[in-house]
């Protein structure tokens, strides 16, 4: 399409007006245009660039970065099957094949009549009720052959997705265990009124007394982050809720925002009061569009109750409001600086640090970024006090942790446990049997073998952002690791060479090993690439991308050795030799410019 479609141009103009021609809202604008047309025609990108006073290259670069955007037609119906390992374990590939055969297309193809395309997406956040897919951005869970047949018939009939039976889009709730946070009631306004009554410094002291650490995985002290932001120079500050839980196997934020959104927003308000912020932003995972309307309703209700807007909860010097932003399919945006880039309408490339967001965050202003669970906890601490929260857990890990448990368990769902419980206790409550391994914290976390199940859930032992994927002894661990390496290769933002190339090499090598065509040299190369990724990558995605490989090699090495086609023959590809042109161009031939052989041969 090289000329403007008048109807589409008018729709785009209305979208631009709605977003006040604000270039920082570019991702939101592109998302809404995608909803209108299903892709982003060249003329539309030019129109947007002109209206926002941005270069055409910038707009197209942003459009090309996010998985849910496309500059080419994907058909009237774009179907994306979740490619997470737990969906595969439930038969997603077989169901995907069934739909491809129904339309006589291959993966990634658009049917000749332009009706439909079928592809894959990394994870839909529905691991407790998979297999799942997205069709034109809307999630459908609990797939069966009968459901695939019904969906194929609806697509073939050309009926718009908005007119499909609502029961197809039902998302079940599976909160299986409630503890300190999920079982304690908190009425709207209780947390922020308690904070206002106590005062800013005293509320910060309670957060510090609670020993609350970030629940996103890094475990940074919440009070330290808030204090640094409060003391940063300048009058303008922001609070950002990171609800972009893109880690495969994680879905707890979906449940928290469905059933505890009031408390999460309360926590944002408490943070804003402490640091002196006037504006908050919720960055919602793009796979959760079904949460947009309910969240907007909660925000509107709180405004009507005087809990957002001018003079929050009657405090004359406290004005604070929140707006919702929606992601577009980029795992790396879970990293806080990449998330801020996305909020500003850019590609989600992690920033160099320092400076840190607490001093130079959203639009260069001091910003607190906390995840959903951390803010939920902060709201309760504001009401109940730090000692209440600190009374459970361990000496180094206060409070509770909310987990997403999926895979080979009888009762997948969301569980809240106090820190300090054993892996075995958690798995027994979820109904796990004959456990071979558990991936804790998603692919970037730690792979535990069955002999490690007495280890504790705690920052000082086994920390977790929330994901628990369980694999019994019927599962092929190498296939699990292969899935994770493909995930990281797909989700690498491509900014830095070690991650861009290293994740691809991991994918290729693991593919050879899993298919039975690998050799001992491939195992050595996996070790070497893993070391490079860990030491040279720009952000956490690259530094953790090889965790599944290194853990599997350490704990399941016989699985590799049994699959190798040769224990002696070397493949033709040599990593060190591949670097020769780069060494020549840079006039380097020192030891650091070479891949050295691992010291061990195991």
C-alpha positions in Angstrom: 0.0 0.0 0.0 1.8 3.2 -1.2 -1.1 5.7 -1.1 -3.1 6.7 1.9 -6.4 5.0 2.6 -8.8 7.9 3.4 -10.8 6.0 6.0 -7.6 4.7 7.7 -6.0 8.1 7.5 -9.1 9.6 9.3 -9.0 6.9 12.0 -5.3 7.5 12.5 -5.9 11.2 12.8 -8.5 10.6 15.5 -6.0 8.3 17.4 -3.3 11.0 17.2 -5.7 13.6 18.5 -6.8 11.3 21.4 -3.1 11.0 22.4 -2.6 14.7 22.1 0.0 14.3 19.4 2.4 13.2 22.1 5.5 11.5 20.7 6.0 9.7 24.0 2.8 7.8 23.4 4.0 6.4 20.0 3.8 2.7 21.2 0.2 3.3 22.3 -0.6 5.0 19.0 0.8 2.2 16.9 -1.0 -0.4 19.0 -4.3 1.3 18.4 -3.6 1.6 14.7 -2.9 -2.1 14.6 -6.3 -2.7 16.1 -7.8 -0.7 13.3 -6.1 -2.3 10.3 -4.2 -5.4 11.6 -0.9 -4.0 10.3 0.9 -0.7 9.8 0.9 0.4 6.1 3.8 2.6 4.9 1.6 5.6 4.4 0.3 5.3 7.9 3.8 5.3 9.3 4.6 8.4 7.3 1.4 10.1 8.6 2.3 9.3 12.2 5.8 10.5 11.8 4.7 13.8 10.3 2.1 14.4 13.0 4.5 13.7 15.8 7.4 15.5 14.3 9.5 12.4 14.3 11.6 10.9 11.5 10.0 8.2 9.4 13.0 6.0 10.3 12.3 6.4 14.0 8.7 5.4 13.7 9.4 2.4 11.5 12.2 1.4 13.9 9.8 1.4 16.8 7.2 -0.5 14.8 9.7 -3.1 13.8 11.0 -3.7 17.4 7.8 -5.0 19.0 6.5 -8.5 18.1 2.8 -7.5 18.1 3.4 -4.8 15.4 3.8 -5.6 11.7 4.5 -3.4 8.7 3.0 -6.1 6.4 -0.4 -7.7 6.3 -0.8 -10.7 8.5 -4.2 -11.5 7.2 -7.6 -10.6 8.6 -7.0 -13.0 11.5 -3.5 -13.3 13.0 -3.3 -16.4 15.2 -0.3 -16.7 17.5 0.2 -19.9 19.5 2.0 -19.7 22.8 5.4 -21.4 22.4 6.2 -21.7 26.1 7.4 -25.1 27.2 4.3 -25.7 29.4 2.0 -25.1 26.4 4.1 -27.6 24.4 3.7 -30.1 27.2 -0.1 -29.7 26.9 0.0 -30.4 23.1 0.2 -26.9 21.6 2.3 -28.0 18.6 -0.2 -30.7 17.6 -3.0 -28.2 17.9 -1.0 -25.7 15.9 -0.5 -28.3 13.1 -4.2 -29.0 13.1 -5.0 -25.3 12.4 -2.2 -25.0 9.8 -3.6 -28.0 7.9 -7.1 -26.6 8.1 -6.0 -23.6 6.1 -3.2 -25.4 4.1 -0.5 -23.0 5.2 2.8 -23.3 6.9 4.0 -21.5 10.1 4.4 -17.8 9.5 2.5 -17.8 6.1 -0.5 -15.8 5.2 -3.2 -17.7 3.4 -3.5 -16.9 -0.3 -6.8 -15.3 0.2 -5.3 -13.0 2.8 -7.7 -14.4 5.5 -5.3 -15.8 8.1 -1.8 -16.4 9.3 -0.6 -18.7 12.0 2.6 -18.1 14.0 4.0 -18.4 17.5 4.5 -16.0 20.4 6.9 -16.6 23.3 4.3 -16.9 26.1 0.8 -15.6 26.7 0.9 -15.6 30.5 -1.7 -18.4 30.7 0.5 -21.2 31.7 -2.0 -22.4 34.3 -4.6 -23.0 31.6 -2.7 -23.8 28.4 -2.4 -24.5 25.7 -3.3 -20.9 24.7 -3.2 -18.6 21.7 -3.8 -15.0 20.7 -6.1 -14.2 17.8 -5.9 -10.5 16.8 -4.5 -9.8 20.2 -7.2 -11.5 22.2 -6.3 -14.5 24.4 -8.0 -17.9 24.2 -7.0 -20.6 26.7 -7.7 -24.3 27.3 -7.3 -25.2 23.7 -8.5 -28.6 22.5 -9.0 -30.2 19.1 -12.7 -29.3 19.3 -11.8 -25.7 20.1 -9.4 -25.5 17.2 -12.1 -26.7 14.9 -14.5 -24.1 16.2 -12.0 -21.3 15.8 -11.1 -22.4 12.3 -14.8 -22.3 11.4 -15.2 -18.8 12.8 -12.1 -17.6 10.9 -13.3 -19.3 7.7 -16.6 -17.6 8.1 -14.9 -14.2 8.3 -16.8 -13.2 11.5 -14.9 -10.4 13.3 -13.3 -11.5 16.6 -15.3 -8.9 18.4 -18.4 -10.8 17.5 -17.1 -14.3 18.6 -18.8 -16.0 21.5 -17.6 -14.4 24.8 -17.1 -17.8 26.4 -14.1 -18.4 24.1 -12.3 -15.6 25.9 -13.0 -16.6 29.5 -9.8 -16.6 31.6 -10.1 -18.7 34.8 -8.8 -17.6 38.1 -6.6 -20.1 40.0 -5.5 -18.5 43.3 -4.7 -21.7 45.3 -3.1 -20.5 48.4 -3.4 -17.1 50.2 -1.1 -15.9 53.0 -0.2 -12.6 54.6 -0.9 -10.4 51.6 -3.7 -12.1 49.7 -5.8 -13.0 52.8 -5.6 -9.5 54.5 -8.4 -7.2 53.5 -7.5 -3.6 52.5 -10.3 -1.2 51.6 -9.7 1.5 49.0 -8.0 4.4 50.6 -6.9 2.7 53.8 -3.3 2.5 52.9 -2.9 6.0 51.5 -4.8 7.6 54.4 -2.6 5.8 56.9 0.5 7.0 55.1 -0.8 10.6 55.0 -1.6 10.4 58.7 1.8 9.0 59.5 3.7 11.4 57.2 6.2 10.9 54.4 9.3 10.2 56.4 7.6 8.0 58.9 5.9 6.0 56.1 9.3 5.5 54.5 10.6 4.4 57.9 7.9 1.7 58.0 8.8 0.5 54.5 12.4 0.3 55.7 11.4 -1.5 58.9 9.5 -4.1 56.9 12.7 -5.0 55.0 10.6 -5.2 51.8 12.7 -6.1 48.8 11.7 -5.9 45.2 9.6 -8.9 44.1 10.8 -8.8 40.5 13.7 -11.0 41.0 16.6 -8.6 41.8 15.5 -8.2 45.4 16.7 -4.5 45.7 15.6 -2.9 49.0 12.4 -0.9 48.3 13.0 1.7 51.0 16.5 2.4 49.6 15.0 3.0 46.1 12.3 5.3 47.4 14.7 7.2 49.6 17.1 7.8 46.7 14.2 9.0 44.5 12.8 11.3 47.2 16.2 13.0 47.7 16.9 13.4 43.9 17.0 17.0 42.8 14.1 18.5 40.9 10.4 19.0 41.5 9.0 16.3 39.1 8.9 12.6 40.0 7.1 9.6 38.7 6.0 6.2 39.9 5.9 3.3 37.4 4.2 0.0 38.0 6.0 -2.7 36.0 3.2 -5.1 35.0 5.1 -6.5 32.0 5.6 -10.0 33.4 7.1 -11.5 30.3 9.1 -14.3 31.9 7.7 -17.6 30.7 6.0 -19.5 33.4 4.9 -16.3 35.2 1.3 -15.2 35.5 0.8 -14.1 39.1 0.5 -10.4 38.1 -2.5 -11.4 35.9 -4.2 -12.7 39.0 -3.2 -9.7 41.2 -4.4 -7.2 38.7 -7.6 -9.1 38.3 -8.5 -9.5 42.0 -6.2 -7.0 43.8 -5.9 -4.0 41.5 -7.1 -1.7 44.2 -4.3 -2.6 46.5 -1.7 -2.4 43.7 -2.9 1.1 42.8 -3.0 1.9 46.5 0.7 0.9 46.7 1.5 3.3 43.8 -0.2 6.1 45.7 1.8 5.4 48.8 5.0 5.4 46.8 4.0 8.7 45.2 3.2 10.2 48.5 6.6 9.2 50.0 8.7 10.4 47.0 6.6 13.4 46.1 5.4 12.2 42.6 2.5 13.8 40.8 2.0 11.1 38.1 2.1 7.4 37.8 2.1 5.0 34.9 1.1 1.3 34.7 2.9 -0.6 32.0 0.7 -3.6 31.3 1.9 -6.7 29.4 0.6 -6.7 25.8 -0.8 -10.2 26.2 -3.3 -9.0 28.8 -5.6 -6.7 26.8 -8.6 -8.2 28.7 -7.3 -6.3 31.8 -7.4 -2.9 30.2 -11.1 -2.1 30.7 -11.2 -3.4 34.3 -8.1 -1.4 35.3 -9.5 1.7 33.7 -12.7 1.2 35.7 -10.7 0.9 38.9 -8.8 4.1 38.2 -12.0 5.9 37.4 -13.7 4.7 40.6 -10.7 5.9 42.6 -10.9 9.3 41.0 -14.6 9.5 41.9 -13.7 8.5 45.5 -11.1 11.3 45.7 -8.3 8.7 45.8 -6.7 9.9 42.6 -6.4 13.4 41.1 -6.4 16.6 43.1 -5.9 16.5 46.8 -5.7 12.8 47.1 -7.6 11.5 50.2 -8.1 15.1 51.3 -4.4 16.0 51.5 -4.2 19.5 50.0 -0.5 19.1 49.0 -0.8 15.7 47.4 -2.0 15.6 43.7 -1.5 12.3 42.0 -3.0 10.4 39.0 -2.2 7.3 37.0 -2.5 6.4 33.4 -2.3 3.0 31.7 0.1 2.0 29.0 0.1 -1.3 27.2 3.1 -3.1 25.9 3.4 -4.8 22.5 5.3 -8.0 22.9 8.9 -7.4 24.0 10.2 -9.5 26.9 13.2 -7.2 27.3 10.8 -4.4 28.4 10.5 -6.2 31.7 13.9 -4.7 32.5 13.2 -1.3 34.1 15.2 0.9 31.9 13.9 -0.7 28.7 10.4 -0.3 30.1 11.0 3.4 30.5 12.3 3.7 26.9 9.1 2.0 25.8 7.0 4.3 27.9 8.7 7.2 26.1 7.6 5.8 22.8 10.9 4.3 21.8 12.4 0.9 21.1 12.8 -1.0 24.3 16.6 -1.0 24.5 18.0 -1.2 28.0 19.9 2.0 29.0 23.4 2.3 30.2 23.5 2.6 34.0 24.4 4.7 35.8 22.6 7.0 35.9 19.8 5.0 37.5 16.0 5.6 37.1 15.8 6.9 40.7 17.6 10.0 39.5 17.2 9.9 35.7 14.1 7.8 34.8 10.9 8.5 32.8 11.6 11.6 30.6 14.9 12.0 32.5 13.1 12.7 35.8 13.5 10.8 39.2 11.4 7.7 38.9 10.5 4.7 41.1 9.9 1.5 39.2 8.4 -1.3 41.2 6.6 -4.4 40.1 3.0 -5.4 40.9 3.7 -7.6 43.9 6.1 -5.1 45.5 3.4 -2.3 45.3 0.8 -4.6 46.7 3.0 -5.3 49.7 3.7 -1.6 50.1 0.0 -0.8 50.4 -0.4 -3.4 53.2 2.7 -2.2 55.0 1.4 1.4 54.9 -1.7 0.2 56.7 -0.4 -2.5 59.0 3.1 -1.3 59.6 6.6 -2.7 58.9 6.7 -5.1 61.9 3.5 -6.8 60.7 5.2 -7.7 57.4 8.6 -8.5 58.9 7.1 -11.0 61.4 7.1 -13.8 58.7 9.8 -15.0 56.5 13.5 -15.5 57.3 16.2 -13.2 58.7 17.2 -12.1 55.2 13.9 -12.5 53.4 11.0 -10.8 55.0 7.3 -11.5 54.2 5.8 -13.7 51.7 6.4 -14.6 48.0 3.6 -15.0 45.4 4.3 -17.8 42.9 3.0 -19.0 39.6 3.2 -22.8 39.5 2.6 -24.7 36.2 3.8 -27.8 34.4 3.5 -31.3 35.8 1.4 -30.5 38.9 -2.2 -31.4 39.7 -3.2 -27.9 40.7 -1.5 -25.2 38.6 -2.1 -21.7 39.7 -1.0 -18.8 42.0 0.3 -19.6 45.5 1.5 -17.3 48.3 4.0 -18.8 50.7 6.1 -17.2 53.5 9.8 -17.1 52.7 11.7 -20.0 54.1 9.5 -22.9 53.0 11.2 -25.7 51.1 10.9 -26.4 47.4 9.4 -29.8 48.4 6.7 -28.3 50.5 5.7 -25.9 47.7 5.6 -28.7 45.2 3.6 -31.0 47.4 0.9 -28.4 47.9 0.7 -27.9 44.1 0.3 -31.7 43.7 3.6 -32.4 42.0 4.6 -36.1 41.7 7.8 -37.9 40.5 9.6 -34.6 40.1 12.7 -34.6 37.8 13.4 -30.8 37.8 11.9 -27.4 38.6 12.7 -24.2 36.7 12.5 -21.5 39.4 12.2 -17.9 38.3 11.6 -18.6 34.6 14.3 -19.4 32.0 16.5 -16.7 33.5 16.3 -18.3 36.9 17.7 -21.6 38.3 17.1 -25.2 37.2 16.8 -27.4 40.3 17.2 -31.2 40.2 15.2 -33.5 42.3 17.9 -33.9 44.9 17.7 -30.1 45.6 14.1 -29.9 46.8 15.0 -29.3 50.4 16.4 -25.9 49.5 14.5 -22.9 50.7 12.5 -20.2 48.9 14.5 -17.2 50.0 16.8 -14.5 48.6 19.7 -16.2 50.4 19.0 -19.6 48.9 16.6 -19.9 45.9 15.3 -16.4 44.9 12.5 -16.2 42.4 10.6 -13.6 40.5 7.6 -15.9 40.8 7.7 -18.7 38.2 7.8 -22.4 39.1 7.7 -24.7 36.1 7.7 -28.4 37.1 8.9 -31.3 35.0 8.3 -34.9 35.9 10.5 -37.8 34.9 8.7 -38.4 31.6 10.0 -35.1 30.3 13.1 -34.6 28.1 15.2 -32.0 29.9 17.2 -31.2 26.8 14.0 -30.3 25.0 13.1 -28.0 27.9 16.5 -26.3 27.6 16.2 -26.1 23.8 12.9 -24.3 24.2 14.5 -21.8 26.6 17.5 -21.1 24.3 15.0 -20.4 21.4 13.1 -18.1 23.6 16.2 -16.0 24.4 17.4 -15.9 20.8 13.9 -14.7 19.8 13.7 -12.1 22.6 17.2 -10.6 22.4 16.7 -6.9 21.4 19.9 -7.2 19.2 21.5 -4.1 20.7 24.7 -5.7 21.8 26.8 -8.2 19.8 27.4 -10.7 22.6 23.7 -11.3 23.2 22.6 -11.0 19.6 25.1 -13.5 18.4 25.5 -15.6 21.5 21.8 -16.4 22.0 21.7 -17.4 18.3 24.7 -19.6 18.7 23.2 -21.2 21.7 20.0 -21.9 19.8 21.8 -23.4 16.9 24.1 -25.6 19.0 21.3 -26.8 21.2 19.3 -27.6 18.1 22.1 -29.9 16.9 22.4 -31.6 20.3 18.7 -32.2 20.7 18.3 -33.6 17.2 21.1 -36.1 17.8 23.7 -34.4 15.5 25.9 -32.8 18.2 29.4 -33.6 19.3 31.6 -33.0 22.4 32.9 -29.9 20.6 29.3 -28.6 20.7 29.2 -29.0 24.4 32.5 -27.1 24.8 31.1 -24.3 22.6 28.0 -24.1 24.7 30.2 -23.5 27.7 32.3 -20.9 26.0 29.4 -19.0 24.6 27.7 -19.1 28.0 30.8 -17.5 29.6 30.9 -14.8 27.0 27.2 -14.0 27.4 27.5 -13.7 31.1 30.5 -11.4 31.1 30.0 -9.2 28.1 26.2 -8.7 27.6 24.7 -5.2 27.9 21.8 -6.2 30.2 20.3 -8.9 32.3 18.7 -10.8 29.4 22.1 -11.7 28.0 23.8 -12.3 31.3 21.1 -14.8 32.3 20.3 -16.3 28.8 22.7 -19.3 29.3 21.5 -20.1 32.8 19.4 -23.1 31.6 22.3 -24.5 29.7 24.9 -24.2 32.4 22.5 -25.6 35.0 21.5 -28.5 32.8 25.2 -29.3 32.0 26.0 -29.3 35.8 23.0 -31.3 36.9 21.9 -33.4 33.9 25.2 -33.9 32.0 24.4 -37.6 31.1 21.3 -36.4 29.2 23.7 -34.4 26.9 26.2 -37.3 26.5 23.5 -39.8 25.6 22.3 -37.5 22.8 25.7 -36.7 21.2 26.2 -38.3 17.8 30.0 -38.3 18.4 32.1 -37.9 21.5 35.2 -37.0 19.3 34.3 -35.6 15.9 34.4 -31.8 15.7 31.9 -29.8 13.7 33.1 -27.8 10.8 32.1 -24.5 12.4 34.9 -23.0 14.7 34.0 -20.1 16.9 37.5 -18.8 17.2 38.0 -19.0 13.4 34.8 -17.1 12.9 36.3 -14.2 14.8 39.3 -14.0 12.5 37.9 -11.2 10.2 37.0 -9.1 13.3 40.5 -9.5 14.6 41.9 -8.4 11.3 39.7 -5.4 11.0 40.5 -4.3 14.6 44.2 -5.2 14.3 43.9 -7.3 17.4 45.5 -10.7 18.1 45.8 -10.7 21.8 44.4 -13.4 24.1 41.2 -11.5 24.8 40.4 -11.5 21.1 40.3 -15.3 21.0 38.0 -17.9 22.3 40.1 -20.1 24.6 39.4 -23.8 25.2 37.7 -24.5 28.5 40.2 -25.7 31.1 38.1 -28.8 31.9 37.0 -31.5 29.4 34.0 -32.6 31.3 
